[in-house]
Amino acid sequence: MSRTDEVINSIKRMILEGVLKPGDRLPVEKELAESLGVSRSSLREGISALSLLGVVNTRQGDGTYITKLDVTQLLAPLGFVVDLEGRGNARHVHTIRRVLECEAARLAATRIPDEALLQARELLDEATRIAGEAPRYHERIIEIDIHFHRIIAVHSGNPVLVGLIDAFAGRTVRGRLWRSLHEEGADRRTHEEHLAIWRALAARDPERARIRMANHLAGVEESLYALADDEPLPGPGPQPH
């Protein structure tokens, strides 16, 4: 194990054991390096790696702090793995997205509050108004798509699931935009499928919500593979917010 790995593992262990908590400031560099038995350069490399992983945040002139350890942020680096896999195995990425989002829909059916249902419905109503309009609205349609799916994910009540969905679903955005622009009637079908999902959620029916989501995502996958002749889809597009 390298000295840098020792730094990473030591700080992670301190977090897991409760010695360091979210928002805590790390000891000054000299003290921390001595306590861990490493050089300052090794400490800096370890801190840099932990920063990339979303574990710590260095504030210029103020020191290094443990982040909020937000699950979505900690899972963000997984997106790079998804990008690499998606270059030659887009089908795998879409399959995992379907597994994750179907479970999210099942969980959200009994958890999503009325306010979130109303917000989701307002998005779908906007999509109804602009569907079939000039191509300039295609990107807004995709934004609505992203937001609608994320509302469902957030109200699954599982922050790990939300982080995983962000990592996988975000990598399919450009392919979905491509489908919207190239397949006649794609926006209309997507909208109808979204409405079916919304009705299942509004009915508080977990199994129906899961099935409607599965039907929707399976249809998206089939259309994309047919259009692309089973070639890798375009790279990642805009990320969900």
Backbone hydrogen bonds, N-H to C=O, Kabsch-Sander energy under -0.5 kcal/mol:
donor,donor_aa,acceptor,acceptor_aa,energy
6,E,2,S,-1.9
7,V,3,R,-2.0
8,I,4,T,-2.3
9,N,5,D,-3.0
10,S,6,E,-2.5
11,I,7,V,-2.4
12,K,8,I,-2.4
13,R,9,N,-2.3
14,M,10,S,-2.1
15,I,11,I,-1.9
16,L,12,K,-2.6
17,E,13,R,-2.3
18,G,15,I,-1.2
19,V,14,M,-1.8
20,L,14,M,-1.7
23,G,66,I,-2.0
24,D,21,K,-2.6
26,L,64,T,-3.3
32,L,28,V,-2.7
33,A,29,E,-2.7
34,E,30,K,-1.9
35,S,31,E,-2.5
36,L,32,L,-1.9
37,G,33,A,-0.9
38,V,33,A,-2.4
43,L,39,S,-2.2
44,R,40,R,-2.7
45,E,41,S,-2.1
46,G,42,S,-2.3
47,I,43,L,-2.7
48,S,44,R,-2.5
49,A,45,E,-2.1
50,L,46,G,-2.4
51,S,47,I,-2.1
52,L,48,S,-2.0
53,L,49,A,-1.5
54,G,51,S,-1.3
55,V,50,L,-2.7
56,V,50,L,-0.9
57,N,65,Y,-2.7
59,R,57,N,-0.6
59,R,63,G,-3.2
60,Q,58,T,-0.6
62,D,59,R,-2.7
63,G,59,R,-2.0
65,Y,57,N,-2.5
66,I,24,D,-2.8
67,T,55,V,-2.3
74,L,70,D,-2.5
75,L,71,V,-2.0
76,A,72,T,-0.6
76,A,73,Q,-0.8
78,L,75,L,-1.9
79,G,76,A,-2.4
80,F,77,P,-1.3
81,V,77,P,-0.8
82,V,78,L,-2.2
83,D,79,G,-2.4
84,L,80,F,-2.2
85,E,81,V,-2.4
86,G,82,V,-2.9
87,R,83,D,-1.0
87,R,84,L,-0.5
88,G,84,L,-0.5
88,G,85,E,-1.0
89,N,85,E,-2.3
92,H,89,N,-0.9
93,V,89,N,-1.3
94,H,90,A,-2.3
95,T,91,R,-2.2
96,I,92,H,-2.1
97,R,93,V,-2.2
98,R,94,H,-2.3
99,V,95,T,-2.2
100,L,96,I,-2.5
101,E,97,R,-2.8
102,C,98,R,-2.2
103,E,99,V,-1.5
104,A,100,L,-2.1
105,A,101,E,-2.3
106,R,102,C,-2.0
107,L,103,E,-2.4
108,A,104,A,-2.8
109,A,105,A,-1.5
110,T,107,L,-1.0
111,R,108,A,-1.2
112,I,108,A,-3.0
117,L,113,P,-2.0
118,L,114,D,-2.5
119,Q,115,E,-2.2
120,A,116,A,-2.5
121,R,117,L,-2.4
122,E,118,L,-2.3
123,L,119,Q,-1.7
124,L,120,A,-2.0
125,D,121,R,-2.4
126,E,122,E,-2.0
127,A,123,L,-2.2
128,T,124,L,-1.9
129,R,125,D,-1.8
130,I,126,E,-1.8
131,A,127,A,-1.4
133,E,130,I,-1.9
137,Y,134,A,-2.5
138,H,135,P,-2.0
141,I,137,Y,-2.3
142,I,138,H,-2.0
143,E,139,E,-2.1
144,I,140,R,-2.4
145,D,141,I,-2.2
146,I,142,I,-2.8
147,H,143,E,-2.5
148,F,144,I,-2.9
149,H,145,D,-2.3
150,R,146,I,-2.1
151,I,147,H,-2.2
152,I,148,F,-1.5
153,A,149,H,-2.2
154,V,150,R,-3.0
155,H,151,I,-1.8
156,S,153,A,-1.8
157,G,154,V,-1.1
162,V,158,N,-1.9
163,G,159,P,-2.1
164,L,160,V,-2.2
165,I,161,L,-2.5
166,D,162,V,-2.5
167,A,163,G,-1.8
168,F,164,L,-2.2
169,A,165,I,-2.9
170,G,165,I,-0.6
170,G,166,D,-1.1
171,R,168,F,-0.9
172,T,169,A,-1.8
173,V,170,G,-0.8
176,R,172,T,-2.0
177,L,173,V,-2.3
178,W,174,R,-2.4
179,R,175,G,-2.1
180,S,176,R,-2.3
181,L,177,L,-2.0
182,H,178,W,-1.8
183,E,179,R,-2.7
184,E,182,H,-0.6
186,A,183,E,-2.0
189,R,185,G,-2.4
190,T,186,A,-2.6
191,H,187,D,-2.4
192,E,188,R,-2.3
193,E,189,R,-2.4
194,H,190,T,-2.4
195,L,191,H,-2.3
196,A,192,E,-1.9
197,I,193,E,-2.0
198,W,194,H,-2.7
199,R,195,L,-2.6
200,A,196,A,-1.8
201,L,197,I,-2.2
202,A,198,W,-2.9
203,A,199,R,-1.8
204,R,201,L,-1.6
205,D,200,A,-2.3
209,A,205,D,-2.4
210,R,206,P,-2.4
211,I,207,E,-2.4
212,R,208,R,-2.7
213,M,209,A,-2.2
214,A,210,R,-2.4
215,N,211,I,-2.8
216,H,212,R,-2.1
217,L,213,M,-2.7
218,A,214,A,-2.4
219,G,215,N,-2.0
220,V,216,H,-1.9
221,E,217,L,-2.3
222,E,218,A,-2.4
223,S,219,G,-2.2
224,L,220,V,-2.3
225,Y,221,E,-2.5
226,A,222,E,-2.1
227,L,223,S,-2.5
228,A,224,L,-2.4
229,D,225,Y,-0.5
229,D,226,A,-0.6
230,D,225,Y,-2.3
231,E,228,A,-1.5
237,G,170,G,-0.8
